């Protein structure tokens, strides 16, 4: 029976290990594909130290990582130590170096502020003990390169890169949020049982049958590109 087959497939997928939310794609480069709360301490005036937790586990005191973030997700940034206000700029900030070891080329506060995302007060996280937090809700139009830096003009080494990528996935992304998880299983099962061709006709045949279940499972296990 289709109902029994679908229920069995859903149970198997729900029991499968969760797909990683953070992947270190290269040294000092972290792809964080779901929204997380980043907290940043610091190592003197040399580095911001990032900590965050998601389905992959906890990442602690990562020095000036390059972050690859996904459109359609919301990320927050909060400072946990004193001094060193943290700001996010556009790609026009003068920067030199490589991933994990960038530095600003200018120590002029006017250059830093000219590149700051606007409104600036929304993209600067003041240091503790304030409760100031940057909340960045990314949309498709935000795809591109950005930098973060300390707003103290001479702290040029406290700089890193952020890349925002457009959300993209395959047919198993039933809820169309750019990531695959148990919500997509629930979405597919509901659509299949409800006869929703738009969401459950994975193989594009125009009818719902076990081939669509097999198609969904294959796409789900393949993961997002």
N, C-alpha and C positions, 0 to 999 in steps of 0.2 A: 504494500500500500504506500502511496506517496507520502501520506502523513507519517507513517511509521519510519519510512526511510529518512525523511527530513528530520524527524526528531532524533534519530540515531546519529546522523551527520552533525547536527547541532551539538549533541552531547560530546562527540569526539573532538570537535573544534574547541569547545569550551574547556575541555580537559587538556588541550595542547598548551605548551609553554607560551607565555605572553611574548608578543613581538617586542623587540627592544625599542625603547624610546630614544636612547642616546647611543650613538655609534662613534667611536674614534676612527675616523676615516683615514687619518694620517697623523703623524706626531703633531701634537698641539692643536689639532682640528677636531672639533666635536660637533656632530650632527644631532641636534636635539629636535625631534620631529613632533613633539607634543608640548603644549605650554607648560612651563615650570616656573617656580619661584627661585630666581638666582639671588643668593646673598654674597656680598663681597666684603672681605676684610682686606688687609693689605700687608705687604712686606716693605716696610719703610716707604721710601719714595720711588721704589723700583718696580713694583708689580701690584696689580689688583689680584686677589686670591678668590676665585669663584668656588662656591659650593652649591650643589643642587641635588635633588632626589627625584627619581621617576621610576618607571617600571623596570629599568635596567639596574637600579640600585642607587647608591649615594656616591657622588663625586665630590671630593673634599680638597679645598685649597689648591685648585688648578690655577697656575700662574698665567695670567693674560692669555687665555685660550682664544683661538679663532672659533666663533660660534656660527653654525649653519642652522638657521631658524626657518620655520615653515609658515608661509602665508595661511591664514585661516585659524591660526593659533594665537593665544595671548600669553605673553611672558612678562614677569615682573622682575625688577632689579632693585635691591635694597642694600645700603651700606650698613655694616655692623660695627665698624670701628671709627675712631675720630679722625678728623681732617680729611683731605683728599675728596672733594666732591666729584661724583661720577657723572659724566655726561655722554650722550650719544649724538654723534654728528653724522652728516651726510658724507659722501665719498670725496668731497672737495678738500677735506682736511689734509694738509701736507704731512705725509707719513713716509718713513723709510723702514726697511727691515724685512723680516720674514715672519711667518706664522709662529706665534709664541714669543716673538722678539721684535715687535714694532716700536718705533719711537716717532714722536712728532718732530717735524723739521723746523717748527716755529715755536718760540716762547712768548709770542705776543698774544695777550688775552683777546685782542680784537680779532685775530685770525681764528682763535678757538670759537669765539662767539659767532663769527660770521658763518661757520660751518655747522653750528648747533641746530639740531632739528627743532622745528617750531610747532607750537609755542614753547620757548626754551624752558619755562618752568615745569613743563610736563616731561622733559627729557633730561633733567638734572636731578640726581638723587643726592641730597645733602647727607653728610656723614652723621653717624650716631652722636648724641642720643636722640636725634629727631626720628620720627616715624615716616619720613619722606620716602616714597616709593615711586619708581617709574613703572607705569602700566602700559605696555605696548601691545595693542590689539592689531595684529598684522593682517592686511588685506592683499589681494593679488597685485594691486598697483604698487605695493611697497617692495616688490622684488628688486634686488640690487645690492650694492656694497655700501657698508657703513663702517664707522669706527667708533670706539669708545675711548675716552681719555680722562685723565684727571684735569680738572679745571684750574688747578694751581699752575701758573704759567711755566714755571721752571721744572715741573715734574713730567718731563717729556717722555720718559720711559714707561710711564703708567698708561699704556696705549695698546689697543688690540683691535681686531677686525671682526665685523659681523656680516655675514652674507645671508640675505633673505631669499628663499627660493619659493617659487609658486607651488602650491599644493598640487599633487598629481598622483594618480594611482590607477588601478585597473578596475575591471568590472565588479570585483568583489567589494569595492568601496561603496557599499549600498547606501550609506548615509552621506556620502560625498563630502567628507571632511578632510580627505587627504591622508588618512591613516587607516590601517586595518586593525580592528580589535573585536571584542565580543559584541559590541554594539552592531557591527555589520552582520554578524551571524543572526542576531535577533531580528534585524531589519530584513534580511533575506528570507528567513523562515516565515515571518509575518506576511511578506509580500507573496511568497510562494503559495502559502495556504489560502491567501486572499485572492489568488488569481491575477496578481498585478504584473502584467507583461512588461511594463515600463521598468520595474525594478528587478524582477525575478527571471526574466527571459535572458539568461546569461549567454546562451549560445546563439541568440538572435533568430531562432527558428520560427517564432510566432506562436509556439505552443509551450506549455509548461509540462516538463516530464523529468525523469531521473537524469537525463542528459544535462539539464540545467543545474541540478545538484552537483553532478560530477564537475561541471565547468566552474561553478562557484568554489568548490573545494580546491581545485587546482589553482585558481587565481588567488585564493586566500593564502594557500601555503606558499605560493611564489612570492608573495609580499609586494609592496609598492616598489616601483623602480627607483 
